[in-house]
Amino acid sequence: MAFQLSPSVVVTEVDLTNIIPAVATSTACTVGQFQWGPVEEITIVDNEEQLVSLFGKPDNTNFRDFFSASSFLSYAAGLRLVRVVDEDGDSNTAGAKNASMTASAAGTGLLIKNREQYDTISFTASTNLFLAKYPGVLGNAIGVAWANTAGFNEIDSNSEQAWPWYDLFDSAPGTNEFHIVVYDATGAITGTAGTALERFAFVSSVATAVDFDGSSAYFVTKINNGSNWVWVGKASLLASSSDGVTMGGGSDGLPIVTADRQRGFSLFQNAETVDISLVFAGGADTVTAKWIIDNLAETRKDCLALVSPASTDVVGITSATAKLESILSTRNGYGSSSYAVMDSNYKYTYDRYNDTYRYVPVNGDIAGIIARTDAEYDPWFSPAGYEKGRLKNALKLSVDQSKTIRDELYKKGINPVTMFSVDGPVLLGDKTLLSRPSAFDRINVRRLFIVLEKAISTAAKYMLFEQNDDFTRTRFVNMIEPFLRDIQGRRGITDFRVVCDGTNNTAEVIDRNEFVADIYIKPTRSINFIKLNFVALRTGVEFEEVVQGLSPETNAIQTI
């Protein structure tokens, strides 16, 4: 309390209600090539229907990325997804472009990745009245029609309304107003050519015009903020009326390469601005998978990287020995990390969008299984096994991994995914890629410490610039211990101790403006091996005699 110069009553508050906050543990992300959607922008997707709506259907180029994402969404929601495209093309193929149109004809296209980039462009070319909202061939199916008062009321030679979209609106637009329709010109979007996708009624050509609710009525603002399909380019090019113009120049570009994927995954590098817990590689190549481990998981240290073998390791190879050698070679390239998890297989799944079957990596499934385990249990429970580790939508697996092969894989930290006749496909391992023996070579222990470190460090930052004295240190301990007791009660740890006093906050530490807390944790371990001893006894033998003589060290019957 500040010194008072005269008698007075001063009321102050001391907040001792600080608690450890809950932290997200199932937030997953991935990057891929898709038909549609914003580029190099993080988009949250909750289910497969939304995935198709925002990013389009799978094709022969992107099916591994699509089904990795949809596999995760079959277990959990809230996927952070980034689309990347080929920007450069080559001498025979143009890079990715948004389709465009003039006031009377198809345009030549222009790459606009997302809203942030759109806002930086000054449209001057006569080819850019409207542009497809996102790059891709799909944009060439988009048509736009518009009418002012005269165009809307025009009658053709058969004494019928001349503007083909007349029936979509209740009345004619007023002065300086237009009706605008965005439609599927070819049927590539909806399956039926001529289907209206969006309509914008009574929008104004005057930039300062406002709607009845006070919002902007300017057609540029209305369309740019409300359309899922188009941007407005050069607004002054809007003519009085048009029955409809189809866009052109849209391009998917070439299949994306390592640099494209890495550019997308780099959006998740900043732990202070982007909160994630699981990063799965999807259909990425092994070079990108290694980049994810080194530049995301190992750098952030608050998330797991989920990676798979290369498709050439497991698909189309008949020799079990050759497959094993290839998988082990890929694993060696990934290095040692307790923040990375590798599976061993691809699943064979049905592509209902193209009526065919596809082999896709299961890293999306493993991420989904972990997220499902979080929801049904806790992050410190192992996601593997016949109860929690079952995969969905797998007709078969690319590799039939026998017990002998599974043993070789598990010794190297590769988690077998195996098909069983009764139980179906199961994740039969919970190791990380940490090479040295440690508690952190298990997924549940690594994720336990991620939760503890993220939650406690989030709470600890509010101690910055407080007084480094016994009161602050006691306050900190009283905040941490209830949190750890709760984790202990939920079977995450067996015991703990928090030390934050004069023993580790010495005079030298305090004089350096530092604050030290030592938090000792005994993590709960998962069961990886079960030994069942069946002992046959003679009729006259008492059970107590045998049980008392059973040595736990040797599992042998001792002589009494």
C-alpha positions as CSV (number, residue, x, y, z in Angstrom):
1,M,0.0,0.0,0.0
2,A,1.3,3.4,-0.9
3,F,2.1,5.8,2.0
4,Q,-0.8,8.0,3.1
5,L,-0.4,11.7,4.0
6,S,-3.6,12.0,6.0
7,P,-5.9,9.6,7.8
8,S,-7.8,7.4,5.4
9,V,-9.1,3.9,4.8
10,V,-7.7,2.1,1.8
11,V,-9.2,-1.1,0.4
12,T,-7.0,-3.5,-1.5
13,E,-7.4,-7.1,-2.8
14,V,-4.9,-9.9,-2.9
15,D,-5.8,-12.6,-5.4
16,L,-4.8,-16.0,-4.2
17,T,-7.2,-17.9,-6.4
18,N,-4.7,-18.7,-9.1
19,I,-5.1,-22.2,-10.6
20,I,-3.5,-24.3,-13.3
21,P,-5.5,-23.8,-16.5
22,A,-6.8,-26.5,-18.7
23,V,-4.8,-26.9,-21.9
24,A,-5.7,-28.4,-25.3
25,T,-4.4,-31.9,-25.8
26,S,-6.2,-33.1,-28.9
27,T,-5.6,-30.2,-31.3
28,A,-4.4,-31.8,-34.5
29,C,-3.0,-30.2,-37.7
30,T,-1.9,-31.3,-41.2
31,V,-1.0,-29.9,-44.6
32,G,-2.0,-31.2,-48.1
33,Q,-3.0,-30.6,-51.7
34,F,-6.7,-30.2,-52.3
35,Q,-9.0,-29.1,-55.1
36,W,-10.3,-26.0,-53.5
37,G,-10.1,-23.8,-50.4
38,P,-7.8,-21.1,-49.0
39,V,-4.1,-21.5,-49.5
40,E,-1.5,-21.2,-46.7
41,E,-4.1,-20.3,-44.2
42,I,-5.1,-22.3,-41.2
43,T,-8.7,-23.5,-41.4
44,I,-10.6,-25.5,-38.7
45,V,-12.5,-28.5,-40.1
46,D,-14.9,-30.5,-37.9
47,N,-16.1,-33.4,-40.1
48,E,-15.8,-34.9,-43.6
49,E,-18.8,-33.1,-45.0
50,Q,-17.2,-29.8,-44.1
51,L,-13.9,-31.1,-45.5
52,V,-15.5,-31.7,-48.9
53,S,-17.4,-28.4,-48.8
54,L,-14.3,-26.3,-48.0
55,F,-11.5,-28.2,-49.8
56,G,-13.2,-30.4,-52.5
57,K,-13.3,-34.1,-53.2
58,P,-10.3,-36.4,-53.5
59,D,-8.7,-37.2,-56.8
60,N,-5.8,-39.3,-58.1
61,T,-3.3,-36.6,-57.0
62,N,-4.4,-35.7,-53.5
63,F,-6.2,-38.8,-52.2
64,R,-3.6,-39.6,-49.5
65,D,-3.9,-36.1,-48.1
66,F,-7.7,-36.1,-48.3
67,F,-8.1,-39.5,-46.6
68,S,-5.5,-38.8,-44.0
69,A,-7.6,-35.8,-43.0
70,S,-10.9,-37.6,-43.2
71,S,-9.5,-40.5,-41.2
72,F,-8.6,-38.2,-38.3
73,L,-12.1,-36.6,-38.6
74,S,-13.7,-40.0,-38.1
75,Y,-12.3,-40.0,-34.6
76,A,-12.3,-36.4,-33.5
77,A,-13.2,-32.8,-34.7
78,G,-11.3,-29.6,-34.8
79,L,-8.6,-30.4,-37.4
80,R,-6.4,-27.4,-38.3
81,L,-5.9,-27.9,-42.0
82,V,-3.6,-26.0,-44.4
83,R,-3.9,-26.2,-48.2
84,V,-0.7,-25.7,-50.3
85,V,-0.4,-25.4,-54.1
86,D,2.3,-25.4,-56.7
87,E,3.1,-21.8,-57.4
88,D,5.6,-22.1,-60.3
89,G,4.6,-24.8,-62.7
90,D,7.1,-25.7,-65.4
91,S,7.5,-25.2,-69.1
92,N,4.5,-27.3,-69.9
93,T,2.2,-26.6,-67.0
94,A,1.2,-23.3,-65.4
95,G,1.4,-22.9,-61.6
96,A,-1.9,-22.8,-59.6
97,K,-4.2,-20.0,-60.6
98,N,-7.6,-18.6,-59.7
99,A,-10.0,-18.6,-62.6
100,S,-11.1,-15.1,-63.7
101,M,-13.5,-13.3,-66.2
102,T,-14.0,-10.0,-67.8
103,A,-17.4,-8.4,-68.3
104,S,-18.0,-10.5,-71.4
105,A,-15.5,-13.4,-71.6
106,A,-13.4,-15.9,-69.6
107,G,-10.1,-14.5,-68.3
108,T,-6.5,-15.8,-68.0
109,G,-6.4,-16.4,-64.3
110,L,-4.3,-15.0,-61.4
111,L,-2.9,-16.6,-58.2
112,I,-4.7,-15.3,-55.1
113,K,-3.9,-17.6,-52.1
114,N,-6.3,-16.2,-49.5
115,R,-8.0,-13.0,-48.2
116,E,-4.8,-11.6,-46.9
117,Q,-3.2,-11.7,-50.3
118,Y,-6.3,-10.5,-52.0
119,D,-6.3,-7.3,-49.9
120,T,-2.8,-6.4,-51.2
121,I,-3.7,-6.6,-54.9
122,S,-4.6,-3.5,-57.0
123,F,-6.7,-4.8,-59.9
124,T,-6.1,-2.8,-63.1
125,A,-6.3,-5.4,-65.8
126,S,-9.5,-5.6,-67.9
127,T,-9.4,-9.4,-67.3
128,N,-10.4,-9.2,-63.7
129,L,-14.0,-8.3,-63.1
130,F,-14.6,-11.4,-61.0
131,L,-12.2,-14.1,-59.9
132,A,-12.6,-17.5,-58.4
133,K,-12.2,-17.3,-54.6
134,Y,-9.5,-20.0,-54.6
135,P,-7.0,-21.4,-57.1
136,G,-7.8,-24.6,-59.0
137,V,-9.4,-26.0,-62.2
138,L,-12.7,-26.2,-60.3
139,G,-12.9,-22.4,-60.7
140,N,-13.4,-22.8,-64.4
141,A,-16.9,-24.1,-63.7
142,I,-18.0,-20.9,-62.0
143,G,-20.3,-18.4,-63.8
144,V,-21.5,-15.0,-62.8
145,A,-24.6,-13.1,-64.1
146,W,-25.9,-9.7,-63.1
147,A,-28.7,-7.3,-64.0
148,N,-29.7,-3.7,-63.2
149,T,-33.3,-2.5,-63.4
150,A,-33.4,-2.4,-67.2
151,G,-31.7,-5.8,-67.7
152,F,-33.9,-7.4,-65.1
153,N,-37.1,-6.1,-66.7
154,E,-36.1,-6.8,-70.3
155,I,-38.6,-8.8,-72.4
156,D,-37.5,-11.1,-75.2
157,S,-39.1,-11.8,-78.6
158,N,-41.4,-14.4,-77.0
159,S,-42.8,-11.8,-74.6
160,E,-40.9,-13.5,-71.7
161,Q,-38.4,-12.3,-69.3
162,A,-35.0,-12.1,-71.1
163,W,-32.8,-12.4,-68.0
164,P,-32.5,-16.1,-67.3
165,W,-32.2,-15.7,-63.5
166,Y,-35.3,-13.5,-63.1
167,D,-37.2,-16.1,-61.0
168,L,-34.6,-16.0,-58.2
169,F,-35.6,-12.5,-57.2
170,D,-38.8,-10.9,-55.9
171,S,-38.6,-7.6,-57.7
172,A,-36.3,-5.5,-59.9
173,P,-33.3,-3.8,-58.4
174,G,-33.5,0.0,-57.8
175,T,-31.4,2.9,-59.0
176,N,-27.7,2.1,-58.8
177,E,-28.5,-1.5,-57.7
178,F,-27.9,-4.9,-59.2
179,H,-29.0,-8.5,-58.7
180,I,-26.0,-10.9,-58.9
181,V,-26.0,-14.7,-59.3
182,V,-23.0,-17.0,-58.9
183,Y,-23.7,-20.4,-60.6
184,D,-22.3,-23.7,-61.6
185,A,-21.8,-23.3,-65.4
186,T,-20.6,-26.8,-66.2
187,G,-21.9,-29.0,-63.5
188,A,-18.4,-29.8,-62.1
189,I,-19.4,-28.3,-58.7
190,T,-22.9,-29.6,-58.1
191,G,-23.4,-32.2,-60.8
192,T,-26.0,-30.1,-62.6
193,A,-25.0,-27.4,-65.0
194,G,-26.8,-24.1,-64.4
195,T,-27.3,-24.6,-60.7
196,A,-27.3,-21.3,-58.8
197,L,-24.7,-21.4,-56.0
198,E,-25.3,-17.9,-54.5
199,R,-27.4,-14.8,-55.1
200,F,-26.9,-11.3,-54.0
201,A,-30.0,-9.1,-54.2
202,F,-30.3,-5.3,-54.3
203,V,-26.5,-4.7,-54.0
204,S,-25.3,-1.2,-54.8
205,S,-22.7,0.0,-57.3
206,V,-22.1,3.0,-55.0
207,A,-19.2,2.5,-52.6
208,T,-20.8,4.5,-49.8
209,A,-24.2,2.9,-49.9
210,V,-25.5,1.3,-46.8
211,D,-28.1,-1.4,-46.1
212,F,-31.2,-1.1,-43.9
213,D,-29.2,-2.5,-41.0
214,G,-26.4,0.0,-41.4
215,S,-24.0,-2.4,-43.0
216,S,-22.4,-1.7,-46.4
217,A,-24.6,-2.4,-49.4
218,Y,-21.7,-2.0,-51.9
219,F,-21.6,-5.0,-54.1
220,V,-17.8,-5.4,-53.7
221,T,-18.1,-5.6,-49.9
222,K,-21.2,-7.8,-50.0
223,I,-19.6,-10.4,-52.3
224,N,-16.1,-10.4,-50.9
225,N,-17.5,-10.8,-47.4
226,G,-20.3,-13.2,-48.2
227,S,-19.4,-15.3,-51.2
228,N,-17.8,-18.8,-50.9
229,W,-16.9,-18.8,-54.6
230,V,-15.8,-15.4,-56.0
231,W,-13.8,-12.2,-55.4
232,V,-14.6,-8.9,-57.1
233,G,-11.7,-7.7,-59.2
234,K,-12.0,-4.4,-61.0
235,A,-15.3,-3.0,-59.7
236,S,-15.6,-0.3,-62.4
237,L,-15.9,-3.0,-65.1
238,L,-19.4,-4.1,-64.0
239,A,-21.7,-3.6,-67.0
240,S,-25.4,-2.9,-67.0
241,S,-26.5,-6.5,-67.4
242,S,-25.2,-10.0,-68.3
243,D,-26.9,-13.3,-68.7
244,G,-23.8,-15.0,-67.4
245,V,-20.1,-15.3,-68.1
246,T,-18.1,-18.4,-67.3
247,M,-14.6,-18.1,-65.8
248,G,-11.4,-19.4,-67.3
249,G,-7.7,-19.7,-66.6
250,G,-8.0,-21.7,-63.4
251,S,-5.2,-24.2,-62.8
252,D,-4.3,-26.7,-60.2
253,G,-0.6,-26.5,-61.1
254,L,1.7,-29.5,-60.7
255,P,1.5,-31.9,-57.8
256,I,3.0,-30.2,-54.7
257,V,6.6,-31.0,-53.7
258,T,8.5,-31.0,-50.5
259,A,9.1,-27.2,-50.4
260,D,5.4,-26.6,-50.8
261,R,4.5,-28.8,-47.9
262,Q,7.2,-27.4,-45.7
263,R,5.9,-23.9,-46.4
264,G,2.4,-25.0,-45.2
265,F,3.7,-26.8,-42.0
266,S,5.8,-23.7,-41.2
267,L,2.6,-21.9,-40.3
268,F,2.5,-24.0,-37.1
269,Q,6.0,-23.3,-36.0
270,N,5.2,-20.4,-33.5
271,A,4.0,-22.0,-30.3
272,E,3.0,-18.6,-28.9
273,T,0.5,-17.9,-31.6
274,V,-0.7,-21.4,-32.7
275,D,-1.7,-24.0,-30.2
276,I,-1.4,-27.6,-31.4
277,S,-0.8,-31.0,-29.8
278,L,-0.7,-33.4,-32.8
279,V,0.9,-32.9,-36.2
280,F,0.3,-35.7,-38.7
281,A,2.2,-36.0,-41.9
282,G,-0.7,-37.1,-44.1
283,G,0.5,-38.0,-47.6
284,A,3.8,-36.2,-47.1
285,D,7.1,-37.6,-48.3
286,T,9.6,-38.9,-45.8
287,V,11.8,-35.8,-46.2
288,T,8.9,-33.6,-45.2
289,A,8.1,-36.0,-42.3
290,K,11.6,-35.6,-41.0
291,W,11.3,-31.8,-41.4
292,I,8.1,-32.0,-39.2
293,I,9.9,-33.9,-36.5
294,D,13.0,-31.6,-36.5
295,N,11.3,-28.2,-37.1
296,L,7.9,-28.6,-35.4
297,A,7.9,-31.3,-32.7
298,E,11.5,-31.0,-31.5
299,T,11.5,-27.2,-31.7
300,R,8.1,-26.5,-30.1
301,K,8.4,-29.4,-27.6
302,D,4.7,-29.3,-26.9
303,C,3.3,-31.6,-29.6
304,L,3.8,-35.0,-31.2
305,A,4.7,-35.6,-34.8
306,L,2.8,-38.6,-36.3
307,V,4.6,-40.2,-39.3
308,S,4.4,-43.3,-41.5
309,P,6.6,-45.3,-43.8
310,A,6.9,-44.2,-47.4
311,S,4.3,-45.7,-49.7
312,T,7.1,-47.4,-51.6
313,D,8.1,-49.2,-48.3
314,V,4.8,-51.0,-48.0
315,V,2.6,-50.8,-51.1
316,G,3.2,-53.1,-54.1
317,I,6.0,-55.1,-52.5
318,T,5.4,-58.8,-52.1
319,S,8.4,-59.8,-50.1
320,A,7.9,-59.4,-46.3
321,T,11.6,-59.2,-45.8
322,A,12.0,-56.4,-48.4
323,K,9.1,-54.5,-46.7
324,L,10.7,-54.8,-43.3
325,E,14.1,-53.6,-44.6
326,S,12.5,-50.6,-46.3
327,I,10.5,-49.6,-43.2
328,L,13.6,-49.9,-41.0
329,S,15.6,-47.8,-43.5
330,T,12.9,-45.0,-43.4
331,R,12.8,-45.2,-39.6
332,N,16.6,-44.7,-39.4
333,G,16.2,-41.5,-41.5
334,Y,13.7,-40.1,-38.9
335,G,16.4,-40.1,-36.2
336,S,15.8,-40.2,-32.4
337,S,13.0,-38.1,-30.8
338,S,10.6,-38.6,-28.0
339,Y,8.3,-36.1,-29.8
340,A,7.8,-38.4,-32.8
341,V,5.6,-41.5,-33.3
342,M,5.9,-43.8,-36.3
343,D,3.4,-46.4,-37.5
344,S,4.2,-49.4,-39.7
345,N,1.4,-49.7,-42.3
346,Y,-1.0,-48.3,-44.9
347,K,-4.7,-49.1,-44.9
348,Y,-6.8,-50.1,-47.9
349,T,-10.0,-48.0,-47.8
350,Y,-13.0,-47.3,-50.1
351,D,-13.1,-43.9,-52.0
352,R,-16.8,-43.4,-52.4
353,Y,-16.3,-40.2,-54.3
354,N,-14.5,-42.0,-57.2
355,D,-15.9,-45.5,-56.6
356,T,-12.4,-47.0,-56.2
357,Y,-10.1,-48.3,-53.5
358,R,-7.0,-46.5,-52.1
359,Y,-4.0,-47.3,-50.0
360,V,-3.5,-44.4,-47.6
361,P,-1.1,-43.9,-44.7
362,V,-2.5,-44.4,-41.2
363,N,-0.8,-41.5,-39.4
364,G,-4.1,-39.6,-39.6
365,D,-5.8,-42.6,-37.9
366,I,-3.1,-42.7,-35.2
367,A,-3.6,-39.0,-34.5
368,G,-7.3,-39.6,-34.3
369,I,-6.9,-42.6,-32.0
370,I,-4.8,-40.4,-29.6
371,A,-7.4,-37.6,-29.7
372,R,-10.2,-40.2,-29.1
373,T,-8.2,-41.5,-26.1
374,D,-7.9,-38.0,-24.8
375,A,-11.7,-37.6,-25.0
376,E,-12.6,-40.9,-23.5
377,Y,-9.8,-41.3,-20.9
378,D,-6.9,-38.8,-20.5
379,P,-3.8,-37.8,-22.4
380,W,-1.6,-39.9,-20.2
381,F,-3.3,-43.2,-21.1
382,S,-1.7,-45.3,-23.9
383,P,-3.7,-45.1,-27.1
384,A,-2.7,-48.6,-28.2
385,G,-4.3,-52.0,-27.8
386,Y,-7.4,-53.9,-28.6
387,E,-9.7,-51.5,-26.6
388,K,-8.4,-48.0,-27.5
389,G,-6.3,-48.7,-30.6
390,R,-8.8,-49.9,-33.2
391,L,-8.6,-48.3,-36.6
392,K,-11.6,-47.4,-38.7
393,N,-12.5,-47.8,-42.4
394,A,-9.7,-50.3,-43.2
395,L,-10.7,-53.2,-45.4
396,K,-7.2,-54.6,-45.2
397,L,-3.6,-53.5,-44.5
398,S,-0.8,-53.2,-47.0
399,V,1.5,-55.4,-44.9
400,D,0.7,-58.6,-43.1
401,Q,3.0,-58.3,-40.1
402,S,3.7,-61.5,-38.3
403,K,4.8,-61.7,-34.6
404,T,8.4,-62.0,-35.8
405,I,8.2,-58.9,-37.9
406,R,6.4,-57.0,-35.2
407,D,9.2,-57.8,-32.8
408,E,11.8,-56.3,-35.2
409,L,9.7,-53.2,-35.7
410,Y,9.1,-52.6,-32.0
411,K,12.7,-52.9,-31.2
412,K,13.3,-49.9,-33.4
413,G,10.4,-47.9,-31.9
414,I,8.0,-48.5,-34.8
415,N,4.5,-49.2,-33.7
416,P,2.9,-52.1,-35.5
417,V,-0.5,-51.8,-37.0
418,T,-1.8,-55.3,-37.5
419,M,-5.0,-56.9,-38.8
420,F,-6.6,-59.6,-36.7
421,S,-9.4,-61.9,-37.8
422,V,-11.7,-61.0,-34.9
423,D,-10.6,-57.6,-33.7
424,G,-9.7,-56.0,-37.1
425,P,-6.9,-53.5,-37.5
426,V,-5.3,-52.5,-34.2
427,L,-2.4,-50.2,-33.2
428,L,-0.2,-52.6,-31.2
429,G,2.4,-50.3,-29.9
430,D,2.9,-47.1,-27.9
431,K,6.5,-46.2,-28.5
432,T,8.0,-42.9,-29.5
433,L,11.1,-42.7,-31.7
434,L,13.4,-42.1,-28.8
435,S,16.3,-44.5,-29.3
436,R,17.8,-44.6,-25.8
437,P,16.0,-46.4,-23.0
438,S,13.9,-43.9,-21.1
439,A,10.4,-43.4,-19.7
440,F,10.0,-40.9,-22.6
441,D,10.1,-43.7,-25.2
442,R,6.4,-44.2,-24.5
443,I,3.6,-42.1,-25.9
444,N,1.7,-41.8,-22.7
445,V,4.7,-40.6,-20.7
446,R,5.7,-38.0,-23.3
447,R,2.1,-36.7,-23.5
448,L,1.8,-36.6,-19.7
449,F,4.8,-34.3,-19.5
450,I,3.6,-32.2,-22.4
451,V,0.4,-31.6,-20.5
452,L,2.2,-30.9,-17.3
453,E,4.8,-28.6,-18.8
454,K,2.2,-26.7,-20.9
455,A,-0.3,-26.2,-18.1
456,I,2.2,-25.3,-15.4
457,S,4.3,-23.0,-17.6
458,T,1.1,-21.2,-18.6
459,A,0.2,-20.6,-15.0
460,A,3.8,-19.7,-14.1
461,K,4.1,-16.8,-16.5
462,Y,1.7,-14.8,-14.2
463,M,4.5,-15.0,-11.6
464,L,6.7,-12.8,-13.7
465,F,7.7,-9.6,-12.0
466,E,6.3,-10.6,-8.7
467,Q,8.4,-10.3,-5.6
468,N,10.9,-13.2,-5.2
469,D,10.2,-14.0,-1.6
470,D,8.7,-16.7,0.6
471,F,5.1,-15.5,0.0
472,T,5.4,-15.8,-3.8
473,R,7.1,-19.2,-3.6
474,T,4.5,-20.6,-1.2
475,R,1.8,-19.2,-3.4
476,F,3.3,-21.0,-6.4
477,V,3.6,-24.4,-4.6
478,N,0.0,-24.1,-3.3
479,M,-1.1,-23.6,-6.9
480,I,0.9,-26.6,-8.3
481,E,0.2,-29.3,-5.8
482,P,-3.6,-29.5,-6.1
483,F,-3.2,-29.8,-9.9
484,L,-0.7,-32.6,-9.5
485,R,-2.9,-34.4,-6.9
486,D,-5.7,-34.3,-9.4
487,I,-3.5,-35.8,-12.1
488,Q,-2.5,-38.5,-9.6
489,G,-6.1,-39.2,-8.8
490,R,-6.7,-39.6,-12.5
491,R,-3.9,-42.3,-12.7
492,G,-1.4,-40.1,-14.6
493,I,1.3,-40.2,-11.9
494,T,2.1,-42.4,-9.0
495,D,3.8,-39.7,-6.8
496,F,5.2,-36.2,-7.0
497,R,7.1,-33.5,-5.1
498,V,7.3,-29.7,-5.6
499,V,10.4,-27.9,-4.2
500,C,10.3,-24.1,-4.4
501,D,12.0,-22.6,-1.3
502,G,15.3,-21.2,-0.1
503,T,17.1,-24.4,-1.0
504,N,16.8,-23.8,-4.8
505,N,16.1,-20.1,-4.7
506,T,19.4,-19.1,-3.1
507,A,20.6,-15.6,-2.7
508,E,22.6,-15.9,-5.9
509,V,19.5,-17.1,-7.8
510,I,17.4,-14.2,-6.4
511,D,20.1,-11.7,-7.3
512,R,20.0,-12.9,-10.9
513,N,16.3,-12.1,-10.9
514,E,15.5,-15.8,-11.3
515,F,12.8,-18.0,-9.8
516,V,13.3,-21.8,-9.6
517,A,10.9,-24.6,-8.9
518,D,11.8,-28.3,-9.1
519,I,8.9,-30.6,-9.9
520,Y,9.6,-34.3,-9.4
521,I,7.2,-36.7,-11.1
522,K,6.8,-40.5,-11.1
523,P,4.8,-41.2,-14.3
524,T,2.4,-44.2,-14.5
525,R,3.7,-46.8,-17.0
526,S,1.6,-48.7,-19.5
527,I,1.5,-52.5,-19.8
528,N,3.3,-53.7,-22.9
529,F,3.9,-57.3,-22.0
530,I,1.7,-59.7,-20.1
531,K,2.9,-63.0,-18.7
532,L,0.3,-65.6,-17.6
533,N,1.5,-68.5,-15.6
534,F,-0.8,-71.6,-15.6
535,V,0.2,-74.2,-13.0
536,A,-1.3,-77.7,-12.9
537,L,-1.6,-79.2,-9.5
538,R,-2.2,-82.7,-8.1
539,T,-5.5,-83.3,-6.5
540,G,-4.2,-83.4,-3.0
541,V,-2.1,-80.2,-3.1
542,E,-3.3,-77.1,-1.2
543,F,-3.3,-73.9,-3.3
544,E,-1.8,-71.9,-0.4
545,E,1.3,-74.1,-0.3
546,V,2.0,-73.4,-4.0
547,V,1.1,-69.7,-4.0
548,Q,3.4,-69.0,-1.1
549,G,6.2,-70.8,-2.8
550,L,5.8,-69.0,-6.2
551,S,8.9,-66.9,-6.7
552,P,8.1,-63.5,-8.4
553,E,11.6,-63.2,-9.7
554,T,11.7,-66.6,-11.4
555,N,8.0,-67.5,-11.7
556,A,9.1,-70.9,-10.6
557,I,7.7,-73.2,-7.8
558,Q,10.1,-73.2,-4.9
559,T,10.5,-76.1,-2.5
560,I,8.8,-75.5,0.8
